[in-house]
Amino acid sequence: MENTTISTRLQEQFGARIQRFDSHRGGDVVAYIAANDLIDVATFLRDDEEMAFTFLENLCGVDYLGRTPRFEVVYHLLSMKNRNRVCLKVGLDAVTPVVPTLTGMWQTANYQEREAYDMFGIIFTGHPSLDRILMPDDWVGFPQRKDTPLGYEEVAFTFNEDQINAHKPFAKE
Amino acid sequence: MTTIDHSLSVPSPRSITEPALAGKTQNMVLNMGPHHPSTHGVLRLVVELDGETVVNVAPDMGFLHTGIEKNMEYKTYQQALVMTDRTDYLAPLSNNLSYVLAVESLLQCDIPERAQTARVLLVELQRISSHLVWLGTHALDLAAMSVFLYGFREREQILDIFEMVSGARMMTSYFRVGGLAYDLPEGFFPAVKAFVDVMPARIDEYEALLTNNLIWQERTMGVGAIDSAAALQYGMTGPGLRATGVAWDIRKAMPYSGYENYTFAIPTATNGDIYDRYLVRMAEMRESVKIVAQAATRLKDMGDGPWQTADRKIAPPPKIEITQSMESLIHHFKLWTEGFKPPRGDAMVAIESPRGELATYIVSDGSPKPYRVHMRAPSFINLQALPHMAKGQLMADLVALIASLDPVLGEVDR
């Protein structure tokens, strides 16, 4: 199926609920949607026989610090029948980055949403267990946000060990 | 006997440990790993057991998390390439290819056919070497020692070829944005030919050790089966998905680097159990040998030629040009001090790595450093299917199951 057909069908079905269309540099269609339209659009793309985007390929967060909306969740759906993919982008504001979970439609969203939560602090409502996945459970902050510095671990020697430990999170306990 | 919940949802470690700590279950909760020889790296499994039967299992990962995606945002596009080697450390060239193709998709630049063919050749060698590690460790987990030694003998031959082309056995970084790092070296074709000549017979040798081996069959047939619908739900790709009967291979479905020009089959099986995954990977190695042979012939027929793009804004000029042309000197200087600047936008490119669909999503903000890089790591996503496959199996089969999924923890944790 042509990429233009995808955008036309989406436009017909959802009208103004698709905020705007864009494309990847490779040519794949990108549709910007609001968080509360996500389930509807994803269900349509999955269940429509012509589109048949039955496979959730990728899900990740992006932090556009300084822009509104600040966060973006990027979904890539794959159609094994038509051998093409479509990208959905959901913009989320900085204070309440909340988006409904896709685990009800694809189990594969589970780990990927946990990763997006772990790295960006994006909340996926309805997720069965939105725990940290790659960072330790007691980690403070969200490491892949742009306002988190790359950071490094100071090398502790006997002469500065106490000084370094004094500003570690466990020092307050 | 505890009834086992066969719903598709993926458990988290907390969902097993919390009821156990609250005393809500009579089952034993066992910690397996992160330092366990058969978890193939630092993978921790929280296993809920009723006797020897696995009631539930939740993978806990992150012990090898090194912030590769974050680190890449602080490096130029060409520097970030070396980080990709370190994700899936058993298939660095596949990672290189996925990343390089994504950046090239951002740049929309043309790659000489010679470079593309060399990429295909090396990536297929990489697939064989990765599958050999899988085969060796898988067999070792099920107490078949010799396959491991045999497999590593042939892997050594492949690593020698990698060392020949890039100078490094493992962390090759040989593919660069715009082509290859250097031209193929002298002695490359004889080495590839020696490998292609010997490999089919060696695969026969491994198969003679395992395929009809009763102990192997008892341990793997009908164990850890998954059907295609569940596999797709979990986002499984690669040999694991193909063993359930879905002939999905990015090389055929969405060809890249000229895969459409090669003749090869997509091996599939029907039962989706450990034995079928074994059969699929063995058949894949045979197909890869065929692709390597075809690519070597094509490369030879092409003769010498450019191995990187002629666009001097992306690939550095040859040294000899720098001594003769001011413009070349400027290009050289700009590339190595600043790097190239892809236009604003994003790109998503998927390749078929030895473990499944490896996709790279890159966002460019027009600066010489990537704004965001995300890798869809097949090991990470395939691991979600483990609880579903392990439920109701024996503890000893869990070991075989992990091996059959072939996770690489460097890629899981990134």
HADDOCK unambig.tbl for C-alpha pairs under 7 A between the chains (distance, minus, plus):
assign (segid A and resid 24 and name CA) (segid B and resid 345 and name CA) 6.74 0.50 0.50
assign (segid A and resid 24 and name CA) (segid B and resid 346 and name CA) 5.41 0.50 0.50
assign (segid A and resid 24 and name CA) (segid B and resid 347 and name CA) 5.14 0.50 0.50
assign (segid A and resid 25 and name CA) (segid B and resid 105 and name CA) 6.17 0.50 0.50
assign (segid A and resid 25 and name CA) (segid B and resid 106 and name CA) 5.50 0.50 0.50
assign (segid A and resid 25 and name CA) (segid B and resid 345 and name CA) 6.43 0.50 0.50
assign (segid A and resid 25 and name CA) (segid B and resid 346 and name CA) 6.02 0.50 0.50
assign (segid A and resid 25 and name CA) (segid B and resid 347 and name CA) 5.33 0.50 0.50
assign (segid A and resid 26 and name CA) (segid B and resid 105 and name CA) 5.61 0.50 0.50
assign (segid A and resid 26 and name CA) (segid B and resid 347 and name CA) 6.05 0.50 0.50
assign (segid A and resid 55 and name CA) (segid B and resid 232 and name CA) 6.81 0.50 0.50
assign (segid A and resid 55 and name CA) (segid B and resid 235 and name CA) 6.99 0.50 0.50
assign (segid A and resid 56 and name CA) (segid B and resid 235 and name CA) 6.78 0.50 0.50
assign (segid A and resid 57 and name CA) (segid B and resid 235 and name CA) 6.89 0.50 0.50
assign (segid A and resid 58 and name CA) (segid B and resid 376 and name CA) 6.21 0.50 0.50
assign (segid A and resid 62 and name CA) (segid B and resid 372 and name CA) 6.89 0.50 0.50
assign (segid A and resid 83 and name CA) (segid B and resid 253 and name CA) 6.13 0.50 0.50
assign (segid A and resid 83 and name CA) (segid B and resid 254 and name CA) 6.60 0.50 0.50
assign (segid A and resid 106 and name CA) (segid B and resid 233 and name CA) 5.33 0.50 0.50
assign (segid A and resid 106 and name CA) (segid B and resid 234 and name CA) 6.95 0.50 0.50
assign (segid A and resid 107 and name CA) (segid B and resid 9 and name CA) 6.39 0.50 0.50
assign (segid A and resid 107 and name CA) (segid B and resid 233 and name CA) 5.37 0.50 0.50
assign (segid A and resid 107 and name CA) (segid B and resid 234 and name CA) 5.16 0.50 0.50
assign (segid A and resid 108 and name CA) (segid B and resid 233 and name CA) 6.05 0.50 0.50
assign (segid A and resid 108 and name CA) (segid B and resid 234 and name CA) 4.25 0.50 0.50
assign (segid A and resid 108 and name CA) (segid B and resid 235 and name CA) 5.06 0.50 0.50
assign (segid A and resid 108 and name CA) (segid B and resid 381 and name CA) 6.82 0.50 0.50
assign (segid A and resid 110 and name CA) (segid B and resid 10 and name CA) 6.89 0.50 0.50
assign (segid A and resid 129 and name CA) (segid B and resid 12 and name CA) 6.49 0.50 0.50
assign (segid A and resid 133 and name CA) (segid B and resid 61 and name CA) 6.54 0.50 0.50
assign (segid A and resid 133 and name CA) (segid B and resid 62 and name CA) 6.51 0.50 0.50
assign (segid A and resid 134 and name CA) (segid B and resid 61 and name CA) 5.99 0.50 0.50
assign (segid A and resid 134 and name CA) (segid B and resid 62 and name CA) 3.85 0.50 0.50
assign (segid A and resid 134 and name CA) (segid B and resid 65 and name CA) 6.30 0.50 0.50
assign (segid A and resid 134 and name CA) (segid B and resid 413 and name CA) 6.29 0.50 0.50
assign (segid A and resid 135 and name CA) (segid B and resid 62 and name CA) 5.94 0.50 0.50
assign (segid A and resid 144 and name CA) (segid B and resid 70 and name CA) 5.94 0.50 0.50
